[in-house]
Amino acid sequence: MRLVREEDLTRANKKVKRDFALYLAIACVYLAAALLLLFFSPDSYVPFLIADSVISAAFGVFSVYFFTVSFHLSRKKRDRIEKALSALPEKDFGVYLSPDGERTEDGVRLVAYLFLVRGNEREYKSFTPLSLKEGGKYLIESGAGFLLALEEEDESLF
C-alpha cells in the first residue's frame, strides 16, 4: 500500500495556497471595514473609534494566530511531505516490532514505528496511523525516515 503519494503533496500545496487566500480575503474585509468607519464617522466619532479599535485588535490577534499556528503548520506538513518524496527511496525487508508512539515534530503529528531491518532496529515515521501485525514481515519503501510504501510479505520469501 502506498502511504505518501504525489497527490498528498498536491493537496498540501493547495491547503497552503487556500490558507493564504483566506488570510488575504479577511485582510481585505478588515481594511474595507476600517476605511468605512473612518470615512463615515460623524462629528461624534467616539463610537466609531472604539469599533475601529476593536476590529483592529481582533485582526491583529487573528494575524498572529494565523502566521504562528495555522499557516505555519500547513507549510511544515507540506515541507515534510516534500522531503519524504524528494529523498532517494530505499527498499528493505523488515520485521515489525512495535509502535513507537505518536509525536509532534515541528508541529506536524507523526506516528513512529520500530522495525528490525538487517539486524538493527530502525524507526520509520508515518503521517497516518497504520494497523500492523507485530512480528509481521514487510517490504518497506522509505524516504528520509518516512514510510512511503509498505507491503506485507509471505513467509516463503524469508
Backbone as CSV, one residue per row, in Angstrom:
resi,resn,N_x,N_y,N_z,CA_x,CA_y,CA_z,C_x,C_y,C_z
1,MET,0.842,-1.171,0.000,0.000,0.000,0.000,0.887,1.234,0.000
2,ARG,0.541,2.187,-0.821,1.303,3.437,-0.940,0.812,4.388,0.137
3,LEU,1.724,4.901,0.959,1.349,5.742,2.095,1.476,7.232,1.797
4,VAL,2.528,7.613,1.078,2.731,9.016,0.720,2.790,9.080,-0.799
5,ARG,1.905,9.892,-1.372,1.812,9.974,-2.826,1.975,11.425,-3.271
6,GLU,2.124,11.598,-4.563,2.215,12.944,-5.129,0.923,13.728,-4.864
7,GLU,-0.204,12.996,-4.788,-1.479,13.674,-4.513,-1.465,14.324,-3.129
8,ASP,-0.758,13.702,-2.182,-0.650,14.296,-0.847,0.097,15.619,-0.904
9,LEU,1.140,15.669,-1.720,1.893,16.911,-1.885,1.032,17.963,-2.570
10,THR,0.282,17.553,-3.578,-0.609,18.495,-4.267,-1.665,19.033,-3.312
11,ARG,-2.236,18.147,-2.491,-3.232,18.563,-1.513,-2.631,19.527,-0.483
12,ALA,-1.409,19.249,-0.038,-0.749,20.116,0.940,-0.451,21.487,0.329
13,ASN,-0.020,21.516,-0.934,0.218,22.796,-1.602,-1.075,23.600,-1.741
14,LYS,-2.171,22.917,-2.083,-3.457,23.604,-2.200,-3.903,24.169,-0.852
15,LYS,-3.652,23.432,0.233,-4.037,23.907,1.565,-3.253,25.161,1.939
16,VAL,-1.962,25.186,1.622,-1.152,26.373,1.910,-1.676,27.567,1.117
17,LYS,-1.966,27.358,-0.175,-2.488,28.451,-1.002,-3.864,28.903,-0.535
18,ARG,-4.723,27.933,-0.160,-6.070,28.270,0.311,-5.999,29.054,1.619
19,ASP,-5.103,28.642,2.524,-4.954,29.372,3.787,-4.507,30.807,3.546
20,PHE,-3.550,30.982,2.635,-3.064,32.328,2.365,-4.141,33.178,1.692
21,ALA,-4.917,32.580,0.781,-6.011,33.311,0.134,-7.073,33.708,1.162
22,LEU,-7.340,32.826,2.116,-8.286,33.150,3.183,-7.784,34.337,3.995
23,TYR,-6.498,34.352,4.309,-5.939,35.471,5.062,-6.068,36.768,4.269
24,LEU,-5.759,36.713,2.976,-5.876,37.923,2.157,-7.319,38.416,2.093
25,ALA,-8.278,37.504,1.997,-9.690,37.902,1.964,-10.094,38.573,3.281
26,ILE,-9.677,37.995,4.393,-10.016,38.588,5.694,-9.308,39.931,5.858
27,ALA,-8.092,40.063,5.353,-7.376,41.339,5.429,-8.091,42.411,4.604
28,CYS,-8.613,42.028,3.445,-9.359,42.995,2.625,-10.650,43.433,3.318
29,VAL,-11.342,42.493,3.944,-12.565,42.837,4.679,-12.239,43.768,5.842
30,TYR,-11.161,43.481,6.545,-10.748,44.348,7.662,-10.431,45.745,7.156
31,LEU,-9.659,45.826,6.075,-9.283,47.124,5.538,-10.505,47.914,5.089
32,ALA,-11.437,47.238,4.432,-12.663,47.913,3.996,-13.474,48.404,5.194
33,ALA,-13.594,47.585,6.231,-14.345,47.993,7.430,-13.663,49.165,8.131
34,ALA,-12.344,49.139,8.224,-11.629,50.234,8.879,-11.781,51.534,8.091
35,LEU,-11.697,51.454,6.775,-11.862,52.662,5.949,-13.296,53.188,6.009
36,LEU,-14.280,52.285,5.994,-15.671,52.735,6.118,-15.910,53.423,7.459
37,LEU,-15.387,52.866,8.514,-15.540,53.508,9.819,-14.854,54.871,9.852
38,LEU,-13.729,54.988,9.178,-13.011,56.261,9.150,-13.757,57.316,8.343
39,PHE,-14.220,56.945,7.148,-14.838,57.929,6.267,-16.269,58.290,6.645
40,PHE,-16.996,57.368,7.261,-18.390,57.648,7.583,-18.621,58.039,9.030
41,SER,-17.577,58.331,9.753,-17.774,58.725,11.151,-18.285,60.174,11.195
42,PRO,-19.360,60.394,11.953,-19.905,61.757,12.063,-19.045,62.585,13.032
43,ASP,-19.596,63.727,13.423,-18.857,64.609,14.327,-18.556,63.923,15.654
44,SER,-19.491,63.126,16.153,-19.232,62.387,17.399,-18.651,61.029,17.009
45,TYR,-17.366,60.982,16.899,-16.696,59.812,16.332,-16.232,58.795,17.374
46,VAL,-16.540,58.990,18.640,-16.061,58.082,19.697,-16.548,56.641,19.492
47,PRO,-17.830,56.394,19.202,-18.239,55.009,18.972,-17.523,54.375,17.767
48,PHE,-17.299,55.166,16.721,-16.605,54.652,15.544,-15.139,54.366,15.861
49,LEU,-14.540,55.211,16.694,-13.156,54.997,17.108,-13.034,53.720,17.936
50,ILE,-13.993,53.486,18.818,-13.990,52.265,19.635,-14.181,51.032,18.747
51,ALA,-15.135,51.109,17.802,-15.363,49.980,16.890,-14.116,49.703,16.053
52,ASP,-13.458,50.761,15.573,-12.243,50.577,14.788,-11.131,49.957,15.637
53,SER,-11.022,50.367,16.881,-10.009,49.786,17.772,-10.277,48.312,18.033
54,VAL,-11.544,47.961,18.201,-11.899,46.566,18.463,-11.592,45.693,17.248
55,ILE,-11.977,46.134,16.042,-11.710,45.284,14.876,-10.211,45.257,14.559
56,SER,-9.490,46.334,14.864,-8.036,46.321,14.661,-7.365,45.332,15.608
57,ALA,-7.801,45.303,16.850,-7.241,44.351,17.816,-7.593,42.917,17.416
58,ALA,-8.833,42.703,16.990,-9.241,41.359,16.565,-8.439,40.902,15.350
59,PHE,-8.227,41.802,14.396,-7.441,41.447,13.220,-5.983,41.178,13.593
60,GLY,-5.456,41.939,14.530,-4.087,41.712,14.990,-3.921,40.353,15.648
61,VAL,-4.874,39.983,16.501,-4.828,38.671,17.160,-4.960,37.564,16.119
62,PHE,-5.880,37.731,15.175,-6.039,36.731,14.114,-4.762,36.591,13.288
63,SER,-4.116,37.707,12.964,-2.884,37.665,12.171,-1.779,36.914,12.899
64,VAL,-1.610,37.184,14.166,-0.580,36.494,14.943,-0.886,35.003,14.999
65,TYR,-2.136,34.646,15.283,-2.520,33.235,15.320,-2.298,32.576,13.963
66,PHE,-2.721,33.243,12.909,-2.644,32.671,11.572,-1.203,32.360,11.184
67,PHE,-0.310,33.337,11.349,1.058,33.130,10.883,1.895,32.285,11.831
68,THR,1.537,32.209,13.104,2.337,31.397,14.029,1.797,29.991,14.202
69,VAL,0.531,29.757,13.909,-0.038,28.422,14.111,-0.561,27.842,12.803
70,SER,-1.638,28.363,12.303,-2.352,27.749,11.185,-1.497,27.656,9.918
71,PHE,-1.047,28.766,9.416,-0.273,28.795,8.175,1.072,28.095,8.364
72,HIS,1.681,28.284,9.520,2.975,27.672,9.821,2.871,26.144,9.795
73,LEU,1.825,25.582,10.400,1.662,24.133,10.419,1.379,23.580,9.025
74,SER,0.610,24.294,8.240,0.347,23.855,6.864,1.640,23.792,6.058
75,ARG,2.477,24.812,6.217,3.751,24.823,5.493,4.680,23.727,5.980
76,LYS,4.709,23.480,7.288,5.590,22.443,7.833,5.193,21.064,7.314
77,LYS,3.896,20.785,7.269,3.449,19.483,6.764,3.803,19.342,5.288
78,ARG,3.586,20.399,4.520,3.957,20.359,3.105,5.459,20.119,2.941
79,ASP,6.259,20.768,3.761,7.708,20.595,3.679,8.127,19.172,4.033
80,ARG,7.463,18.574,5.029,7.769,17.191,5.398,7.424,16.218,4.260
81,ILE,6.293,16.438,3.626,5.897,15.571,2.513,6.876,15.734,1.355
82,GLU,7.268,16.991,1.060,8.252,17.227,0.003,9.574,16.531,0.318
83,LYS,9.990,16.614,1.576,11.250,15.990,1.985,11.189,14.475,1.795
84,ALA,10.085,13.870,2.185,9.941,12.421,2.057,9.909,11.986,0.595
85,LEU,9.226,12.749,-0.244,9.109,12.363,-1.648,10.363,12.670,-2.463
86,SER,11.116,13.675,-2.062,12.303,14.035,-2.839,13.542,13.242,-2.427
87,ALA,13.505,12.571,-1.281,14.649,11.771,-0.850,14.765,10.524,-1.723
88,LEU,15.970,10.000,-1.782,16.162,8.759,-2.525,15.440,7.635,-1.805
89,PRO,14.540,6.928,-2.487,13.795,5.864,-1.799,14.671,4.640,-1.550
90,GLU,14.471,4.026,-0.403,15.169,2.793,-0.039,14.125,1.696,0.101
91,LYS,14.479,0.508,-0.360,13.605,-0.646,-0.169,14.346,-1.659,0.677
92,ASP,13.688,-2.106,1.742,14.261,-3.088,2.653,13.169,-4.029,3.116
93,PHE,13.588,-5.223,3.517,12.684,-6.136,4.188,12.868,-5.930,5.681
94,GLY,11.767,-5.900,6.413,11.858,-5.709,7.847,10.769,-6.439,8.584
95,VAL,11.031,-6.661,9.869,10.062,-7.288,10.753,9.537,-6.204,11.684
96,TYR,8.229,-6.073,11.739,7.618,-5.056,12.588,7.747,-5.455,14.047
97,LEU,8.305,-4.553,14.855,8.489,-4.827,16.280,7.367,-4.240,17.125
98,SER,7.208,-2.937,17.077,6.188,-2.306,17.917,5.982,-0.857,17.488
99,PRO,4.846,-0.286,17.901,4.674,1.146,17.658,5.571,1.923,18.623
100,ASP,6.093,3.015,18.148,6.955,3.836,18.989,6.210,5.070,19.489
101,GLY,4.927,5.134,19.211,4.089,6.204,19.737,3.928,7.367,18.775
102,GLU,3.004,8.240,19.142,2.774,9.458,18.371,3.664,10.547,18.917
103,ARG,4.133,11.390,18.018,4.915,12.535,18.449,4.670,13.685,17.498
104,THR,4.997,14.838,17.961,4.846,16.021,17.135,6.227,16.606,16.903
105,GLU,6.616,16.695,15.654,7.894,17.283,15.278,7.618,18.505,14.423
106,ASP,8.075,19.656,14.878,7.839,20.925,14.178,6.361,21.173,13.932
107,GLY,5.520,20.736,14.846,4.089,20.962,14.729,3.355,19.973,13.850
108,VAL,4.060,19.001,13.290,3.428,18.002,12.433,3.257,16.720,13.237
109,ARG,2.023,16.212,13.293,1.751,14.989,14.054,2.202,13.789,13.232
110,LEU,3.102,13.002,13.824,3.645,11.825,13.154,3.475,10.611,14.050
111,VAL,3.400,9.439,13.436,3.330,8.182,14.169,4.604,7.419,13.837
112,ALA,5.307,6.944,14.877,6.579,6.249,14.677,6.392,4.750,14.874
113,TYR,7.124,3.957,14.093,7.072,2.502,14.161,8.500,1.961,14.180
114,LEU,8.726,0.900,14.964,10.025,0.243,15.023,10.009,-1.024,14.186
115,PHE,11.020,-1.171,13.346,11.198,-2.350,12.521,12.593,-2.902,12.758
116,LEU,12.728,-4.196,12.625,14.030,-4.849,12.658,14.457,-5.047,11.202
117,VAL,15.476,-4.289,10.787,15.948,-4.317,9.411,17.434,-4.641,9.424
118,ARG,17.793,-5.752,8.792,19.192,-6.197,8.716,19.852,-6.273,10.090
119,GLY,19.122,-6.740,11.064,19.666,-6.926,12.400,19.681,-5.683,13.269
120,ASN,19.243,-4.548,12.761,19.210,-3.301,13.526,17.782,-2.797,13.643
121,GLU,17.501,-2.169,14.771,16.188,-1.537,14.924,16.209,-0.203,14.192
122,ARG,15.169,0.030,13.417,15.028,1.303,12.722,13.655,1.876,13.016
123,GLU,13.632,3.165,13.127,12.374,3.869,13.348,11.949,4.511,12.028
124,TYR,10.716,4.263,11.655,10.125,4.889,10.479,8.908,5.675,10.936
125,LYS,8.686,6.825,10.296,7.558,7.676,10.658,6.520,7.656,9.548
126,SER,5.279,7.893,9.964,4.168,7.946,9.025,3.275,9.117,9.409
127,PHE,2.569,9.671,8.434,1.644,10.769,8.698,0.315,10.256,9.247
128,THR,0.010,8.992,8.980,-1.255,8.410,9.425,-0.991,7.149,10.232
129,PRO,-1.867,6.827,11.188,-1.697,5.577,11.933,-1.970,4.363,11.039
130,LEU,-1.200,3.313,11.259,-1.336,2.083,10.478,-1.654,0.928,11.416
131,SER,-2.309,-0.095,10.891,-2.543,-1.301,11.685,-1.616,-2.386,11.140
132,LEU,-0.574,-2.670,11.910,0.432,-3.650,11.519,0.464,-4.778,12.542
133,LYS,0.829,-5.980,12.072,0.929,-7.132,12.964,2.339,-7.189,13.541
134,GLU,2.433,-7.318,14.864,3.748,-7.477,15.474,4.338,-8.802,15.017
135,GLY,5.604,-8.766,14.596,6.262,-9.944,14.075,6.000,-10.158,12.595
136,GLY,5.162,-9.328,12.000,4.871,-9.432,10.573,6.051,-8.962,9.746
137,LYS,6.235,-9.571,8.592,7.350,-9.239,7.713,6.834,-8.365,6.574
138,TYR,7.538,-7.256,6.334,7.080,-6.260,5.376,8.208,-5.844,4.447
139,LEU,7.819,-5.494,3.231,8.719,-4.823,2.307,8.473,-3.333,2.520
140,ILE,9.510,-2.643,2.941,9.392,-1.239,3.330,10.059,-0.370,2.272
141,GLU,9.323,0.612,1.785,9.930,1.636,0.938,9.895,2.926,1.741
142,SER,11.065,3.511,1.963,11.144,4.704,2.800,11.966,5.778,2.124
143,GLY,11.720,6.986,2.568,12.482,8.138,2.105,12.630,9.110,3.245
144,ALA,13.861,9.423,3.607,14.169,10.363,4.698,13.523,9.938,6.013
145,GLY,13.425,8.635,6.260,12.868,8.132,7.509,11.360,8.034,7.541
146,PHE,10.694,8.328,6.432,9.242,8.251,6.345,8.845,7.019,5.546
147,LEU,7.784,6.365,5.974,7.257,5.227,5.221,6.544,5.762,3.983
148,LEU,7.033,5.369,2.806,6.385,5.765,1.564,5.422,4.693,1.079
149,ALA,5.858,3.436,1.214,5.020,2.313,0.803,5.342,1.136,1.714
150,LEU,4.361,0.271,1.899,4.510,-0.874,2.790,3.700,-2.027,2.229
151,GLU,4.353,-3.189,2.101,3.661,-4.391,1.623,3.967,-5.540,2.558
152,GLU,2.927,-6.253,2.953,3.137,-7.435,3.780,3.644,-8.553,2.880
153,GLU,4.664,-9.264,3.352,5.300,-10.293,2.546,4.948,-11.675,3.057
154,ASP,5.010,-12.666,2.170,4.757,-14.052,2.526,5.943,-14.602,3.319
155,GLU,5.656,-15.626,4.103,6.704,-16.289,4.852,7.669,-17.022,3.927
156,SER,7.230,-17.379,2.737,8.077,-18.155,1.840,9.255,-17.354,1.287
157,LEU,9.146,-16.026,1.344,10.229,-15.206,0.820,11.414,-15.109,1.776
158,PHE,11.200,-15.455,3.025,12.275,-15.266,4.010,12.973,-16.560,4.264
